[in-house]
Amino acid sequence: MQSADFFLLRHGETEWNREKRIQGCQDSPLTATGSQTSALWGPLLQRYSFDHLFSSPQGRAQATAAIINRSLGLETIVHRALREQDWGLWEGLTRAEVEVHFPGELQRQMDRGWDFQAPAGESRRQVQLRAEQAIRHISHQHPGGTFLLICHQGLIKSLLYAILGRDFLPTEEQVLEKNSLQKISLRPGGSLQIEALNIRPPSLP
């Protein structure tokens, strides 16, 4: 197995992000800020000479990939396993609304760490496992490549927190910064390794 490098970037800000609504497998359009930030990333990402661009199937990720791709000029390959965590019955709700309809359940789930799972949704561990499978599948299909993955914060956290050995608990210190790029590698022995966290050019807001 050849080593492969993966750069992980969250989609741009959406209307539901601004309203602090849980999106999960649902979608909402990028805001003007989200589109502008995505456009800023395009020229900055040219320096990495990516071989392939992969996107989550969700509209906000594909919209971000399309804006970035104006600078990169790559085929956008949609990979279903890069989708965001399924938040089940909580999708479309704000946290305040979750508390009204499911009193105390959000905190109880957060205290479960990797076993966090919204009603009728998907656990963080399930997200981590399918994300790793996606990484390995992509590397198998395109050996030795350098890849840009446009995806989601929940998926990115699940991948990185597993490598870091974190418990995914609310008491842990935050690791990831807003509007930042993460780099991991799949090593020849099959292990995942973090190469760089929070790559963040100063021109970004």
PLY file of the C-alpha trace (Angstrom):
ply
format ascii 1.0
element vertex 205
property float x
property float y
property float z
element edge 204
property int vertex1
property int vertex2
end_header
0.00 0.00 0.00
1.26 3.45 -0.93
0.96 6.43 1.38
-1.89 8.82 0.55
-2.62 12.34 1.79
-6.12 13.62 2.57
-7.03 17.25 3.18
-10.38 17.71 4.93
-12.40 20.91 4.57
-15.84 21.66 5.92
-18.46 23.19 3.60
-19.15 26.91 3.74
-21.63 28.51 6.12
-25.30 27.74 5.38
-28.59 29.39 6.25
-29.25 26.75 8.91
-25.75 27.22 10.32
-26.58 30.88 10.77
-29.90 30.00 12.40
-28.12 27.38 14.57
-30.34 24.61 13.25
-29.16 21.01 13.18
-28.66 19.97 9.55
-27.37 16.41 9.60
-28.70 14.74 6.45
-30.97 17.70 5.68
-29.74 20.69 3.72
-29.92 24.45 3.36
-28.19 26.79 0.89
-24.89 28.51 1.47
-25.07 32.05 2.81
-23.30 34.88 1.00
-20.55 34.54 3.62
-20.32 30.80 2.97
-19.93 31.36 -0.76
-17.34 34.11 -0.25
-15.26 32.00 2.14
-15.38 29.06 -0.28
-14.18 31.34 -3.09
-11.24 32.49 -0.95
-10.17 28.89 -0.40
-9.93 28.13 -4.12
-6.66 29.94 -5.00
-5.15 29.04 -1.62
-5.67 25.32 -2.27
-3.90 25.40 -5.63
-0.55 25.07 -3.86
-1.27 21.46 -2.87
-1.56 20.04 -6.41
-4.47 17.74 -5.63
-4.98 14.67 -7.77
-8.66 14.30 -6.97
-11.52 16.27 -5.40
-14.17 14.36 -3.47
-17.40 15.74 -2.05
-20.14 14.63 0.28
-23.40 14.06 -1.62
-25.14 16.81 0.34
-25.94 20.04 -1.47
-23.96 22.36 0.80
-20.79 20.32 0.29
-21.27 20.05 -3.47
-21.94 23.79 -3.72
-18.72 24.48 -1.79
-16.78 22.06 -4.00
-18.12 23.74 -7.16
-16.95 27.18 -5.99
-13.50 25.90 -4.98
-13.21 23.98 -8.21
-13.26 27.17 -10.23
-9.62 27.44 -9.15
-8.68 23.74 -9.15
-10.36 22.50 -12.34
-10.77 18.91 -11.12
-13.59 16.47 -11.59
-15.75 16.43 -8.47
-16.34 12.85 -7.34
-19.30 12.41 -5.00
-18.78 9.78 -2.28
-21.85 8.88 -0.27
-19.85 7.83 2.81
-18.61 11.43 3.25
-22.10 12.64 4.28
-22.75 14.29 7.63
-23.90 12.42 10.73
-27.59 11.55 10.66
-29.27 13.45 13.50
-32.59 11.67 13.07
-35.57 13.40 14.70
-33.47 16.43 15.70
-32.71 17.59 12.18
-34.14 21.01 11.42
-34.40 21.94 15.11
-32.36 24.40 17.11
-30.82 23.20 20.37
-33.46 25.18 22.24
-36.18 23.36 20.32
-34.53 20.00 21.05
-34.69 20.85 24.77
-38.41 21.65 24.48
-39.31 18.44 22.66
-36.70 16.13 24.25
-36.01 17.57 27.74
-32.53 16.70 29.03
-31.82 14.26 26.21
-29.25 16.38 24.37
-26.97 16.62 27.40
-27.45 12.93 28.17
-26.36 12.03 24.66
-23.39 14.43 24.75
-22.20 12.74 27.93
-22.13 9.41 26.07
-19.16 10.53 23.96
-18.68 8.22 21.00
-22.09 6.64 21.63
-23.90 9.97 21.11
-26.94 9.23 18.97
-30.00 11.38 18.34
-33.33 9.51 18.24
-33.56 7.58 14.93
-30.10 8.90 14.06
-26.54 7.66 13.76
-23.85 7.37 16.43
-20.51 9.14 16.23
-18.78 5.77 16.17
-20.79 4.76 13.11
-19.74 8.00 11.40
-16.09 7.36 12.25
-16.18 3.81 10.89
-17.77 4.75 7.57
-15.44 7.75 7.21
-12.40 5.50 7.64
-13.87 3.04 5.17
-14.27 5.91 2.70
-10.63 6.95 3.15
-9.44 3.41 2.54
-11.74 2.92 -0.44
-10.58 6.16 -2.07
-6.93 5.25 -1.51
-7.48 1.77 -2.96
-9.13 3.22 -6.07
-6.45 5.91 -6.54
-3.17 4.64 -5.01
-0.67 7.21 -3.79
-2.87 10.22 -4.48
-3.34 13.57 -2.79
-7.01 14.23 -2.13
-9.22 17.15 -1.13
-12.40 16.07 0.66
-15.21 18.61 1.03
-17.37 17.27 3.82
-18.75 18.07 7.28
-17.60 19.00 10.76
-19.13 15.94 12.42
-17.32 13.60 10.04
-14.03 15.50 10.31
-14.19 15.46 14.10
-14.96 11.76 14.15
-11.92 10.94 12.02
-9.51 13.20 13.89
-10.77 12.45 17.41
-10.34 8.72 16.80
-6.73 9.24 15.71
-6.11 11.49 18.74
-7.68 8.97 21.12
-10.22 11.46 22.45
-13.39 10.48 24.29
-15.57 12.98 22.40
-16.90 14.47 25.64
-18.06 18.10 26.11
-15.47 18.61 28.87
-12.57 18.11 26.45
-10.72 21.10 25.05
-11.70 22.15 21.53
-9.20 21.06 18.88
-10.50 22.35 15.56
-10.68 26.01 14.57
-13.38 27.54 12.39
-12.68 27.77 8.64
-9.56 25.60 8.81
-8.09 22.79 6.75
-6.99 19.48 8.27
-4.47 17.04 6.79
-4.23 13.32 7.53
-2.38 10.52 5.81
-3.01 6.84 5.27
0.34 5.17 5.86
1.64 2.08 3.99
0.91 -0.10 7.03
-2.73 0.97 6.97
-2.74 3.39 9.93
-4.15 6.91 9.81
-1.94 9.75 10.99
-2.55 13.47 11.51
-0.09 15.55 9.50
-1.40 19.07 10.24
-4.27 20.67 12.11
-5.96 24.02 11.56
-4.21 25.14 8.40
-5.72 28.60 8.21
-4.46 31.28 5.85
-4.63 34.77 7.42
-6.82 36.11 4.60
-9.80 34.05 5.77
-12.36 35.60 8.13
0 1
1 2
2 3
3 4
4 5
5 6
6 7
7 8
8 9
9 10
10 11
11 12
12 13
13 14
14 15
15 16
16 17
17 18
18 19
19 20
20 21
21 22
22 23
23 24
24 25
25 26
26 27
27 28
28 29
29 30
30 31
31 32
32 33
33 34
34 35
35 36
36 37
37 38
38 39
39 40
40 41
41 42
42 43
43 44
44 45
45 46
46 47
47 48
48 49
49 50
50 51
51 52
52 53
53 54
54 55
55 56
56 57
57 58
58 59
59 60
60 61
61 62
62 63
63 64
64 65
65 66
66 67
67 68
68 69
69 70
70 71
71 72
72 73
73 74
74 75
75 76
76 77
77 78
78 79
79 80
80 81
81 82
82 83
83 84
84 85
85 86
86 87
87 88
88 89
89 90
90 91
91 92
92 93
93 94
94 95
95 96
96 97
97 98
98 99
99 100
100 101
101 102
102 103
103 104
104 105
105 106
106 107
107 108
108 109
109 110
110 111
111 112
112 113
113 114
114 115
115 116
116 117
117 118
118 119
119 120
120 121
121 122
122 123
123 124
124 125
125 126
126 127
127 128
128 129
129 130
130 131
131 132
132 133
133 134
134 135
135 136
136 137
137 138
138 139
139 140
140 141
141 142
142 143
143 144
144 145
145 146
146 147
147 148
148 149
149 150
150 151
151 152
152 153
153 154
154 155
155 156
156 157
157 158
158 159
159 160
160 161
161 162
162 163
163 164
164 165
165 166
166 167
167 168
168 169
169 170
170 171
171 172
172 173
173 174
174 175
175 176
176 177
177 178
178 179
179 180
180 181
181 182
182 183
183 184
184 185
185 186
186 187
187 188
188 189
189 190
190 191
191 192
192 193
193 194
194 195
195 196
196 197
197 198
198 199
199 200
200 201
201 202
202 203
203 204
